[in-house]
Each structure stands twice: as C-alpha cells, then as structure tokens.
Amino acid sequence: MVGSAESTRWTVGGVHFSGGPFDFTPGIYVREAEGFLGGGAVSAEDIFAMRRPGLVRTRNRRDAAREPALEGFIYAPTPSMLGTLIDSLQRILPGDDDLGWLSWTEFGRPWRRALVKRNGAVQIVRRGSTGFADFTIEFRADDQRVYAGDEEQTAWASTVTINHYGTYPAPVVIRVRGVHTGGYTITGPGGRVDVTRDLVDGVWHKYDADTGIFYVAGTPVNQGVARRDPLELPPGQHTFATSAGELQVTYSETYLP
C-alpha cells in the first residue's frame, strides 16, 4: 500500500477511501494505490494537445495517459449498508466524459491530486455472505500532470513574483481587473497575452493559459485577444505582470508526468 498511516486517504466523486488500519469501522479501505508517482515514456517532441475533453497544452507529454488505480475492500456490518457503499463506488464519474479530482491526503495534509475520468466499470466481488467485498477502480488521466493538494493564489498587483517548488511547469489562470481604455498586455514565462478589450470597473478578465480561453465576466469570448501565448509557471522563481490594472495568478505546484 502507498501509505498506511491513519491520515492516509483518497477522495474522488465525493467518495472517501481510507488508507489507515482496519478497525471494523464501516467504510471503503485501500490496500494498493498505483499510478500517482510512477514515471513513464515521454514524447521527445515539444508537442501540445488542447481543447479536447481532459486534454490541455502539456509539454513533452507521456506517450500514454496516466492510469491511477485503487484496489481494496469494503466493510459494512449489514447487507443494506454494504449495498449502499457498493452503490457509492459505482456512481463515481459514471459518464465517459465525466472528469473529477482524485485527491490523495498524506502526511497529515492534502498532498497530491490528478484530474481523472473513470476507466471502465468498477470491479466488485463479494466475499460470500460476510460484510466484506473486494473492489478495483481504475482511472484515466489524459492530463498526466500531478498537482499539489492545495491551489495557491497571489495577491492582486501590477507585478507578482511566484516561487514554484514543483518539478514541472504549472498551468496558470490569470485574472485582471481595473479601469483602462485601449487594451493591455500580460507578460510572464512563455511569452505574452495582448488583450484589445477595455478594462471596466467591476468586470474581471480571466485568461486560462492551459486552454487558451479568455473570459470576460465569467463568459468565454472569441474576440478581444490579439495574441495569446501558452504562459506557464516553470519550477523556480518567476514574474507575471500586466501593463494596465492589476492581476492575480492562480496555480498549483505541479510535478512531472
């Protein structure tokens, strides 16, 4: 098992999996967790995949999707409760395009997470008439990056400096607010974004650098951006700036595929 401390657990689709010692408390227990930390073949080309469900502009992508899996057992003192727990497993991300965060709590804190979809049916085998059933649930992460458990956000300023302690370029979401006529430019690692729209008081702009989508007041728009480079946050210390108004950068520490 990846971890055996009482604080170890996984969560996906609102369902909690325990990695701690079994003490006959009803629940879902993990014996083995795979696919979070392992390496894999990485494409040599600096290629991008974008604007498809679950795919984003990831440099040097692995040749195949990350495939996390959880294997363990369910325990309940009554058949009714056991059936309820089995149902909860089978309802996790049931649609082909349903995406959710598979989160791993370790070392007493939210530690790692990956954006996944379920990869096939949940495998469940009951142990006769006992209160136990064994399960395996597999996932597919087309975005092969693994993220820190918590998202981070800078203060609002015209220029912000970020220390990224991860090991792989992190995707960023940049919000801009203020009052300015005539457009503005956002600069950061990877290039710049030239916005031709005015900044209006109370109407935020947002650039999701991972997808290349620009938003005004929460609505995606196709017009108003003359140039949109794939800005990202490499490991180390880096600066983002706007030529007008003030910006805020949201990111998570990111680890290599």
N, C-alpha and C positions, 0 to 999 in steps of 0.2 A: 504494500500500500504506500501511496505517496507520503502520507502523514498519518500518525496515529495519536497525536495529542488531542485532548478533548476539544480544543478550539478549532480543529480542522473541520471544514465543511464546504460543501458546494451548493450553489443555488442556480436554478435555471427555470424560467417559466413560472416563477412563484413557488416552486417545489424545492424543499430543503433536503439535502443529503448529509448525513453525519459521517465523519471520519474518526470519531472518538471510540472509546471502548464500548462494547456492547454490554448493556446492563438490564436488558429486558424492558427498556422503555420503548413503547411503540414508535416505529419510525422506519426510515429508509437509510441503510448503512452501506458505506462504500468500502470494498476490500481493495480494489485496484482502480487507479485513475491514470489514464495514459493520454499522450498526445499534447500535453501542455508545453513541455520543456524540451522535447526531443528535437534534434536537428533534421536536416533533410537536404536533398539535392536542390540547388538554387540555380536558376537560369543565369547564364553568363551575360545575356544582353540586358541593357538598361531599358526594360520594357514596362509598359503600363497597361492595366486593364481598368476600365472605368465605365460608370453609368450603366451597369447591369446589376441586377439584384445580388447583393452580397459581395460585389467586386468593386474595388477602388484603385486609385493610382498608386500601386505599391511597386517600388523599385526592386529589381533583382528578385522577382517572386520565386517562391519554391515551385518546382516543376509539378507538384500536386498539392491539393488542398491539405491543410492541417486537419486531422481526424481525431479529435479528442473522444474518449470513451470512458464511461463509468460502469463498473461491474461490482455487484454486491448482493445484498439480500434485504428483504422487507420482513419486519416482525410486527404482529398485532395479536392481542390476546383473544380476539373474537373473529369469526369469519367475516362478519359485517365490516369491521374496521379494516381487516386485511383487504377486502374488496375495494374499500374507499381509497386506500393507499395505492393499490394497483391502478385504479382509475386515474388517480392524480398523475402517475407516471405516463400513462397512455395519452393524456391530454397535453403533454409538453410539446409545444411547437408542432402541431399536427399537420399544418399545410406545407406544401412543397416549398413555398417561398416565405414561410414564417421565419423571422430572424429574432434572436434574443441573446442576451448576455449570459454566458456560462461563467459564473464567478466562483473564485476559489479563495476561501478565507484560511489563512495560515499565519503562524507566529503572532496570534492574537489580534490580527487586523486584516481587512480586505487586502489581498495580496496580488492576485492576477485575475484577468478576465479575457475572454475571447468572444467575438461575435459569431454565433453559430446558427445553423439550422439542423433539424434532426435528420439523421442519415438512416432511413429505413424504419421499420417497426421496432418497438421496444420488445425485447425478448424476455419473457417471464415464464418460469417453471415453478409450480407449487410443489412443496415437499409433502405430498400426501395430504392428510387431514390436520397437519400441525399448523401452527400460526406463522409459518415461515414460507417465503417464496424467494427464489433467486432471480436476479434480473441482470440484463446488459442493455445499456442505452448508448448508441453511437451518434456522434455529431459530425458535421462537416463545416469547416471554417474556411470559406473561399478567401476571406481577408485573413491571411496567415499570421498576421502580427498578434502578439500577446501584449496586453496592456496592464499597467498598474491598476490596483483595485479602485483607486480614487481618481476622479478627474480634478484637474487643477485649473485655476483661473487667475490671471494677472489683475492688478488694479487698472483703472482707467487712466490713460496718459497719452500724450502725443508720441512718446517713445517708451517701449518696455523692453527690459532685458530679462531673459529667462535662462536658468541653468537646468538643462535637461540631463538627468542622471541615468536615463535608459541607455540601451545599446544599439538602437536602430532609429532612423528618422521617424518622428512622431507626427501624425496628422494634426492640423490646427484648424480651429474655427475662429475667425476674426470678426468682431463686431465694431462698428464705427458709429459715433454719434456726434452731434454738434450742429452748427449753423454755418453754411458756406455755399457760395454760388460759384459754379464753374467747374465742378468736379474736383477730384483729388487722387493721390497715388498712395498706395500701401506698399511698403518695401519690407523685405525680410529674406531669410535664407531661401535661395532658389529663384529669386527674381523680384517681380513687382506685379501689382494689380492696378491698372489705370481705370478709374471709375469716372464716367462722364456725367453722372447724376448729381444734382444739388443735394447738400445735406440740409434737412429741415428739422427744426426743433421738435423733439418728441418722436421722430421717425428714425429708427435704427436701421442701418445697413448691416448685412452679415454676408461674409464670404466663407463658404465651406471649401477649403483648399483641397480637401481629399476628393471631392466630387466635381469641383469646378463650378458649383452652383452659387449664384449670387441672389440674395434675398433683400427685399425692401419691406419693412414692417411685417416680417414673417412670411411673405409671399415670394416664391421664386419668380425671377424675371429674366427674360432673354436679352433685353436691351439695356444699355447704360454702362456696359463694361467694354472698353476698347482693347484691353489686354488682360489676360488672366493666367499668370504663370503658376505652376504647381508648387506654391510655397509649402515649406515643411520645416520641422524643427529637428535638425540633426543633434546627436549627442554633443554635450558641451554647452558653452555659453553663447547665446545669440540674441540679436536685437531685431525687433519689429517696430516700424514707425509709420505714421500717416502724415501727409503734408497738410491736412486740414482736420479740424475736430480732434477727437481723442479715440483711441482704440482699446480694446480688451481682447486678450488672446486666451482661448480655452484649449487645453491639451491634456494628455495623459502620458506619463513615462511609458516608453514603448520598447519592446525587446525583439531581437532579430527573429525572423521566421525560422 
